[in-house]
Each structure stands twice: as structure tokens, then as C-alpha cells.
Amino acid sequence: MTAIQTDFHTVRGLRLAVHRWGDPALPTVLFQHGFLDHGKSFSAIAERVCDRWHVIAPDARGHGDSEWVGSGGYYHFADFWHDLDGLLRHYQPQHVVAHSMGGMITAALLAVRPGHTQSLALLDGMGPLESPVDAWPARLEAWLDALRIPGFTGDVAERRAARRTMPTVADAAARLQKANPRLPAEMALRLAATNTESLGNGLVWRHDPLHRTPSARPFRIDEAMQLWAKLPMPVLSIYAEHSEWLPPDLRARHAVVPRLHAGVLHGVSHNLHHEQPEIIAPMLESWWNAPGHCLPDGLTPGEPGRGRSDGG
């Protein structure tokens, strides 16, 4: 394995962990992880390219090695936008790659801060299903009720202590494979090792339990499309053939992005970078070397199960 270095970058008093591979003198690429994931989950990709690229992968607030919000705090989407804005200003990457929730964060931010990077690659990263507007009252009520549940109500120390323990790394890996049967056993063990920590006589996931509460506000596709339509840089959208998070209106979402190249990666599900890093790494490197020039080899143009879109 290639050596990894972890820096800490402070945004409004909160320390965010940033994992780095390679020589900082090389061109920089930033990877933004998804919900309940962590920056080190990109290690298998980073190790394949770090002799030619300086790779950085932050842990979002309340994830991985980054700090948790304090008493009375919460994880609103606006906070993630501001954190990433600070990281991009500091590290000035030439290219950005983002997965799932990280794609939602990154694409929205780059729409209003387009000078931060030359290209964007999204891995299953154009948002969840839209929540109906009339479901907002019930969502707000669910959020208020969740914040009263023991384990979510306390300060950082109480929330840390409330996490459920697992006996071993192997048990944690088995849970990852149960959630994603396509995840190779070796990768499951690797992810379990880097995304757990000791608590008492067992192991716990590193993320803040507050992340498991429902968001107070629903995802609105009309708002997201207004932002995606402002992305000026070349955008590569890779979707997994067997994605559990495939929006039925993905073609319409893709259509609003001005310089989009969309493709399907076969034989994988939502966490495609965990399942096939050996395939994702050269695809991304091909994109970074000539962003917007063409769709990288190995991708089928279009959306999963829907045929050709723009084709790049």
C-alpha cells in the first residue's frame, strides 16, 4: 500500500481531516465521499494514480477522522457546502471526483464557485429521488421527533458513547457485504478497518449518529437543476448498471448540464468505486488527461437501462 498522510484543515473552528497521497507538486485531484463513508475509502483508487497525481480526500464533518459538531449543532447541507468551499480554496485541485451525496454537495457548490476546478466527475452523484412537496410536513415532524431519541440528544461525548459496538473488523466487514453483496471480501475488510474505531470492548463506525436522523428539508429537483445548469466545466457522470439510487428522471437531470458526458459502468452497484477501483482509476485518469474530450473507454454511453444519451 502507498503511504498516506492526513492533514487537518479548520473551517469555522471545526477540524476536518484531509487524507493525501502522492507529491503535492503534482497536479491535484480531490475526491469527495458519500453518506456515512470516509475519504480513505478512495485509497484503492488513489494508490493506482498517486505517482502521477496528488490525491486528496477529505472526511466530511462528522465522518471519518473529522470532528463532530458540538452541543446543539446539526449537519445541514449548507454546512457541507461551506466546508468544501474552504477546502477547494486551500488545495486548488485541477479536478474533482464525487460520489453519491458528495456529488450533490460538490455539483451545487461548483455551480456557484466554478473557478475552483477544471472538471468534475460524478459517481452515481446526481441526487436521490425527489420528495413530494406535500411530504414536507411529515418530514419536518420526523426530524423533530428523531432529535428527541436518546443517542441523538446529547453532546459529543454522549453521542460517541451511544454507538452500538461490533466484536471485530471481520464483523464490520460482514455488515458491509450484507448491505452490498457485490463488495469484494478484501475491500470490505479494508473499508471496515479504516472506518471503525475502538469503543470499550468493541468497534464502532466513525460517523456521528446524528447523520442517521432524517433531514428536515426534502430534496427538490427544481432547485438542483437550477444549479446543475450553471456548471461551466466538463462534467462526467458515471452511473452503475445496478445502482440502487438510480433516479427515474436521470435523463432529464443530465440534459440540463451544459457540457455533460454520461456513461454506464456495467456489473456494479451504487458503491462502484468500492467494487471496481481497478476499472474506475484508469477511467478517471483518462478523463483528467483530456476532460470533456470524449467518454472514457469502458463506459456505455447513456443512462442505465435507457440507452444512449449524449454519448460524449
C-alpha positions in Angstrom: 0.0 0.0 0.0 1.1 3.5 -0.8 1.9 5.8 2.2 -1.0 8.1 3.2 -0.7 11.4 5.1 -3.5 13.1 7.0 -3.7 16.8 7.4 -6.3 18.8 9.3 -8.0 21.9 7.9 -10.1 24.1 10.2 -13.3 25.6 9.0 -15.2 27.9 11.4 -13.4 26.1 14.3 -14.2 22.6 13.2 -11.2 20.4 12.3 -11.7 18.5 9.0 -9.4 15.6 8.2 -7.9 15.5 4.7 -6.1 12.4 3.5 -3.4 12.8 0.9 -1.4 10.5 -1.4 1.5 11.5 -3.7 3.7 14.5 -4.2 1.9 17.9 -3.6 3.9 19.2 -6.6 1.9 17.0 -8.9 -1.5 18.1 -10.3 -4.1 17.8 -7.6 -7.4 15.8 -7.7 -9.9 15.9 -4.9 -12.3 13.1 -4.0 -15.5 13.8 -2.0 -17.1 10.8 -0.4 -20.8 10.0 0.1 -23.1 9.5 3.1 -21.6 7.6 6.1 -18.5 6.9 4.0 -15.0 8.4 4.5 -12.1 9.8 2.5 -9.9 6.7 2.9 -12.5 4.6 1.0 -10.8 6.1 -2.1 -7.4 4.5 -1.2 -7.6 1.8 -3.8 -8.0 4.4 -6.5 -5.5 6.8 -5.1 -2.8 4.2 -4.8 -3.2 3.4 -8.6 -2.7 7.0 -9.7 -0.6 8.8 -7.0 2.7 8.5 -8.8 1.2 10.9 -11.4 -1.4 12.9 -9.3 -1.5 14.4 -5.9 -4.7 12.9 -4.5 -6.6 14.4 -1.6 -9.8 13.0 0.0 -11.4 14.9 2.9 -13.6 13.4 5.6 -16.8 15.4 5.6 -17.8 16.9 9.0 -19.0 14.2 11.4 -17.4 11.4 9.2 -14.1 9.5 9.4 -11.4 11.4 11.3 -13.1 14.8 11.1 -14.6 16.4 14.2 -18.3 16.2 15.1 -20.5 19.2 15.6 -20.8 20.2 19.2 -23.8 20.6 21.6 -26.8 21.9 19.8 -25.3 21.6 16.4 -26.5 19.7 13.3 -25.4 18.7 9.8 -27.3 20.9 7.4 -26.4 20.7 3.7 -25.3 24.4 3.7 -22.6 23.4 6.2 -21.1 20.8 3.8 -21.1 23.4 1.0 -19.1 25.9 3.1 -16.6 23.3 4.3 -15.9 22.2 0.7 -15.6 25.8 -0.4 -12.8 26.3 2.1 -11.0 23.0 1.2 -11.1 23.8 -2.5 -9.8 27.3 -1.9 -6.9 25.8 0.1 -5.9 22.9 -2.1 -6.8 24.3 -5.5 -7.4 20.9 -7.3 -7.4 20.7 -11.0 -10.1 18.1 -11.0 -12.8 16.9 -8.5 -14.5 13.5 -8.2 -17.5 13.0 -6.0 -19.7 10.0 -5.1 -23.4 10.0 -4.2 -24.2 12.6 -1.5 -20.7 14.0 -2.2 -21.9 14.6 -5.8 -24.9 16.6 -4.6 -22.7 18.7 -2.4 -19.9 19.2 -5.0 -22.0 19.9 -8.1 -24.1 22.5 -6.3 -21.0 24.3 -4.9 -19.1 24.3 -8.2 -22.2 25.8 -9.9 -21.6 29.0 -7.8 -17.8 28.6 -7.4 -16.8 27.4 -10.9 -13.3 28.7 -10.7 -12.4 26.0 -8.2 -11.6 23.3 -10.7 -11.2 22.4 -14.4 -13.5 19.3 -14.4 -16.0 17.3 -12.3 -16.6 13.6 -12.3 -19.8 12.3 -10.6 -20.1 8.7 -9.5 -23.8 8.0 -9.0 -23.9 11.6 -8.0 -26.9 13.5 -9.3 -29.2 13.2 -6.3 -31.8 10.9 -4.8 -35.5 10.6 -5.7 -37.4 13.8 -5.4 -39.5 14.1 -2.2 -43.1 15.4 -2.9 -43.7 18.9 -1.6 -46.7 17.7 0.3 -44.5 15.3 2.3 -42.5 18.1 3.9 -44.7 18.5 7.0 -44.3 14.8 7.8 -40.5 15.0 7.1 -40.2 18.0 9.4 -42.2 16.2 12.1 -40.0 13.1 11.7 -36.8 15.2 12.1 -38.1 16.9 15.3 -39.1 13.5 16.7 -35.7 12.0 15.9 -33.8 14.6 17.7 -35.5 13.5 20.9 -34.3 10.0 20.7 -31.5 9.0 23.2 -28.2 8.9 21.4 -29.1 11.9 19.3 -29.9 14.4 22.0 -26.6 14.7 23.9 -23.3 16.4 23.5 -20.4 14.9 21.5 -19.3 12.6 24.4 -22.8 11.2 24.9 -23.3 10.6 21.1 -19.9 8.8 20.9 -20.8 6.6 23.8 -24.2 5.7 22.4 -22.9 4.0 19.3 -23.5 0.3 19.1 -20.4 -1.9 19.2 -19.3 -4.7 16.8 -17.0 -7.5 18.0 -14.3 -7.4 15.3 -13.3 -5.9 12.0 -14.5 -9.1 10.3 -18.0 -8.5 11.8 -18.0 -4.9 10.5 -16.9 -6.2 7.1 -19.7 -8.7 7.0 -22.2 -5.9 7.6 -20.8 -4.0 4.7 -21.1 -7.1 2.5 -24.6 -7.7 3.7 -25.5 -4.2 2.7 -23.7 -4.6 -0.6 -23.3 -8.2 -1.8 -21.2 -7.1 -4.8 -18.4 -5.8 -2.4 -15.3 -8.0 -2.6 -14.3 -9.5 0.7 -10.8 -7.9 0.7 -12.3 -4.5 0.1 -14.9 -5.0 2.8 -12.2 -5.7 5.3 -10.2 -2.7 4.2 -13.1 -0.4 4.5 -14.1 -1.8 7.8 -10.6 -1.3 9.2 -10.4 2.4 8.2 -14.0 3.4 9.1 -14.2 1.9 12.6 -12.6 2.8 15.9 -12.5 1.2 19.3 -15.1 1.8 22.0 -15.0 -0.2 25.1 -14.7 -3.9 24.2 -15.8 -3.5 20.6 -15.6 -1.4 17.4 -18.0 1.3 16.3 -18.4 3.2 13.0 -16.7 6.5 13.0 -19.6 8.7 11.9 -21.7 10.8 14.2 -25.1 9.1 14.8 -26.8 12.4 14.1 -26.3 11.7 10.4 -28.8 8.9 10.7 -31.7 11.3 11.5 -33.9 12.3 8.6 -33.1 15.6 7.0 -35.5 18.4 7.9 -35.9 19.5 4.3 -36.8 17.4 1.3 -34.6 17.2 -1.9 -36.1 19.5 -4.6 -35.2 18.6 -8.1 -36.2 22.0 -9.5 -33.7 23.7 -7.2 -30.9 21.2 -8.0 -31.5 21.6 -11.8 -31.1 25.4 -11.5 -27.6 24.7 -10.0 -26.6 22.0 -12.4 -27.5 24.2 -15.4 -24.8 26.7 -14.2 -21.9 24.2 -14.3 -19.5 25.5 -16.9 -16.8 22.9 -16.7 -16.9 19.4 -18.4 -18.8 17.0 -16.3 -18.5 13.2 -16.4 -21.5 11.4 -14.9 -20.9 7.7 -14.4 -23.8 5.6 -13.2 -23.7 2.0 -12.0 -25.7 -0.6 -14.0 -27.2 -2.0 -10.8 -27.5 1.3 -8.9 -29.9 1.3 -6.0 -30.1 5.1 -6.3 -31.0 5.5 -9.9 -33.4 8.4 -10.4 -36.1 7.6 -12.9 -35.6 11.1 -14.4 -31.9 10.8 -14.8 -32.0 11.6 -18.5 -33.7 14.9 -17.6 -31.2 15.7 -14.9 -28.3 15.0 -17.3 -30.0 17.2 -20.0 -29.6 20.4 -18.0 -25.8 20.1 -17.6 -24.2 22.1 -20.4 -21.0 20.1 -21.0 -22.1 16.6 -19.9 -20.6 13.2 -20.8 -22.7 10.4 -19.4 -21.9 6.7 -19.3 -22.9 3.4 -17.6 -20.4 1.1 -15.8 -21.6 -2.5 -16.0 -21.5 -5.1 -13.3 -21.5 -2.7 -10.3 -24.0 -1.2 -7.9 -24.1 2.2 -6.1 -20.7 2.0 -4.4 -18.9 1.4 -7.7 -15.6 2.8 -6.5 -15.5 0.2 -3.7 -16.4 -2.6 -6.0 -14.1 -2.0 -9.0 -11.4 0.5 -8.2 -9.1 -1.1 -10.8 -11.5 -0.1 -13.5 -12.6 3.3 -12.1 -9.0 4.5 -11.7 -7.9 4.4 -15.3 -11.3 5.8 -16.4 -10.8 8.8 -14.2 -7.2 9.3 -15.2 -8.2 9.3 -18.9 -10.8 11.9 -18.1 -8.3 14.1 -16.2 -5.9 14.0 -19.0 -8.5 15.3 -21.5 -11.6 16.4 -19.7 -14.6 16.8 -22.0 -12.7 15.4 -25.0 -14.6 12.0 -25.0 -16.2 9.4 -22.8 -13.5 7.2 -21.2 -13.2 3.7 -22.5 -15.1 1.0 -20.6 -18.3 3.0 -20.3 -21.5 2.5 -22.3 -22.9 5.9 -23.4 -26.2 6.9 -21.8 -28.1 6.0 -18.6 -28.6 2.5 -17.1 -31.3 0.6 -19.0 -32.2 3.7 -21.0 -29.8 3.6 -24.0 -27.8 6.4 -25.4 -28.0 10.0 -24.1 -25.4 12.4 -25.4 -22.6 9.8 -25.8 -19.8 12.2 -25.2 
